[in-house]
Amino acid sequence: MYVEVMDTNEHRPELSESVYRVNIAESAEVGTAVVQLSATDKDVGQRLFFSLHAASSPASLELFRVDSLTGVVSLIKPLDR
């Protein structure tokens, strides 16, 4: 999964980590929080919204969702390797 922060203001938001690496057990239950994304934006008074748009494996977009306000990425389907 690839995460990109998009901006329409003067300053580009920055993720707190350049790469997020996580290990997920195959037995993880649907709804399990996988990672908490965090970003900052120097634009005053602007709120950040997170979303998933593209992935090196499009199937991963069917496995994960991100809460647009909190940045929590969670599992939405059982993993099957």
C-alpha positions as CSV (number, residue, x, y, z in Angstrom):
1,M,0.0,0.0,0.0
2,Y,1.3,3.5,-0.9
3,V,0.1,6.6,1.1
4,E,0.3,10.0,-0.5
5,V,-0.8,13.3,1.1
6,M,-2.4,15.7,-1.3
7,D,-2.8,19.4,-0.7
8,T,-4.6,22.3,-2.3
9,N,-3.1,25.0,-0.1
10,E,0.2,26.9,0.1
11,H,2.1,24.3,2.1
12,R,2.2,20.6,1.4
13,P,1.3,18.4,4.4
14,E,4.1,16.1,5.6
15,L,3.7,12.6,7.0
16,S,5.5,12.0,10.3
17,E,7.2,9.0,8.8
18,S,8.6,8.7,5.2
19,V,7.7,5.0,5.2
20,Y,5.3,3.1,7.4
21,R,6.2,-0.5,7.8
22,V,3.8,-2.9,9.7
23,N,3.5,-6.6,10.1
24,I,0.0,-8.0,10.2
25,A,-0.9,-11.5,11.4
26,E,-2.8,-13.5,8.8
27,S,-5.3,-14.2,11.6
28,A,-6.0,-10.5,12.2
29,E,-9.7,-9.9,12.6
30,V,-11.6,-7.5,10.4
31,G,-11.6,-4.1,12.0
32,T,-8.1,-4.5,13.4
33,A,-6.2,-1.2,13.4
34,V,-3.0,-1.7,11.3
35,V,-1.3,1.7,11.6
36,Q,-2.0,5.3,12.7
37,L,-0.9,7.8,10.1
38,S,0.1,11.2,11.3
39,A,0.8,14.3,9.3
40,T,1.3,18.0,9.9
41,D,0.4,21.0,7.7
42,K,1.8,24.5,8.1
43,D,-1.3,26.1,6.6
44,V,-3.1,27.9,9.4
45,G,-6.6,26.6,10.3
46,Q,-6.5,23.8,7.8
47,R,-7.7,20.3,8.6
48,L,-6.1,17.2,7.2
49,F,-8.1,14.5,5.6
50,F,-6.6,11.1,4.9
51,S,-7.6,8.8,2.0
52,L,-6.3,5.8,0.0
53,H,-6.2,6.4,-3.8
54,A,-3.7,4.0,-5.3
55,A,-1.6,1.0,-4.5
56,S,1.1,-1.1,-6.2
57,S,-1.3,-3.9,-5.7
58,P,-4.9,-2.7,-6.4
59,A,-6.2,-5.6,-4.4
60,S,-4.8,-4.0,-1.2
61,L,-7.4,-1.2,-1.6
62,E,-10.1,-3.8,-1.0
63,L,-8.4,-5.0,2.2
64,F,-7.8,-1.7,4.0
65,R,-9.6,1.5,4.8
66,V,-8.3,4.7,6.3
67,D,-10.4,6.9,8.6
68,S,-10.3,10.2,6.9
69,L,-10.2,12.2,10.2
70,T,-8.0,10.1,12.4
71,G,-5.6,8.5,9.9
72,V,-6.2,5.0,11.4
73,V,-5.7,2.3,8.7
74,S,-7.8,-0.8,9.5
75,L,-8.5,-4.2,7.9
76,I,-11.9,-4.5,6.1
77,K,-11.6,-8.0,4.8
78,P,-9.9,-11.2,6.2
79,L,-6.3,-11.7,4.9
80,D,-5.8,-14.8,2.7
81,R,-2.3,-15.4,1.6
